[in-house]
């Protein structure tokens, strides 16, 4: 499609669309085992949006959400894929979510923590991935438990076990994968949050750019693109977010 030059400059000032890709959530982005190339729904969306603009996508790949957020906030990247959070919203204009993911707690089988209501106690240390959506959320929500920040979401279960902490928090599927083959662990049976994954653009790029990106996200949800991408990549445990206002 043909865009107004001002809008195109807002998204691709270098002539390419620089997309910040976070590998910290393997449900949405990862590296191909054989080639090492990044792939996943975030990469698919970045390339689809670049095609809409008529430019090439240039991927900036990071191992944590916090680094990915920083790239967009500082305009080292033009768009990114993040969980919506008010802290991040200080410098990033978010779309409505395109995917919903659940956050869960992991504990040991013999833990006295039986429900989410048991977590926020002074005797509990809760391990989270530094700068992740659930780190930001639990930092606001937990008033008594101590939050312990692992270097990345992938390191949460390892640190939880190594330090003898009481609770690990994260994306359900990540916790399940990282605890597989490690006996004596269990997930609590209810989610503590719904993580709303959205696209974002630096607020400094203007209201018109933010509105255009929001429109794109609604189109790809409506067309079935997001659902097809989730199926193509074999993503389980994530669902297409409803249309904005639905």
C-alpha positions, 0 to 999 in steps of 0.5 A, a space after each residue: 500500500 502507498 503511505 503518506 511519506 511522513 507516516 513512512 518516515 515515522 516507522 522507517 527513518 533508516 529506510 528499513 523497519 527495525 523490529 525489536 524481537 524478544 527471545 525471552 518468551 519462546 512462545 512468540 519468538 525463538 531461534 531455529 535449531 538448525 540455522 539459528 535464524 530467528 522465527 516465530 509469530 513476532 517475526 511473522 508480524 514484523 515482516 507482515 508490517 514491513 510488507 505493508 509499509 513497502 520496506 524491508 524488515 531488519 530484526 534486532 534480536 534480544 534475549 530479554 524483554 527489558 532489552 527489547 523494550 529499551 531498544 524501542 524506547 530509545 528509538 534504536 528500533 522502530 517497533 516491538 512486541 511486548 506485554 502491555 504494562 504502564 511502566 513500559 507505556 511511558 515511552 511506548 505507544 501500544 496497540 491492543 493485544 494480539 495474543 493473550 498468555 497466562 502467568 502462573 506460579 510454580 512451587 515444590 510438591 511439599 510447599 504450603 503454598 496451595 493457592 495464589 492467595 498463599 503467595 504474598 507472605 513475608 516467608 516467600 521469595 518469588 523468582 521472576 525474570 528481570 524486567 518481564 511483564 510479570 516482574 512489573 506486575 508482581 512488583 506492584 501487586 505483591 506487598 509482603 513476599 520478596 521478589 528475586 530477579 533472575 537474569 532472564 525468564 529462561 533462568 527462573 526455574 534454575 535459580 528457583 531450584 538453586 536458591 531454594 526459593 519458595 515460588 517461581 513465576 512466569 509464563 505457564 508454558 515456559 515453567 512447564 518446559 523448564 521444570 520437565 524432568 525435574 520431579 517434585 514440582 507443581 504448578 498452582 491451578 490458577 493463573 495470577 495474570 493474563 499477559 496481553 501481548 501487543 505491538 508498540 512504537 516509540 511515542 515520539 513517532 507521533 499519534 498517527 503512527 500509533 493509530 496506524 499500528 493499532 489498525 494493523 493489529 486489528 486487521 491481522 486479528 480479524 483476517 485470521 493471520 494471528 490464529 494461522 501463525 499460532 497454528 503454524 508455529 505450534 504454539 499452545 497455551 496462547 489465544 488470539 486476543 479479541 478485537 478491540 472494543 469487542 
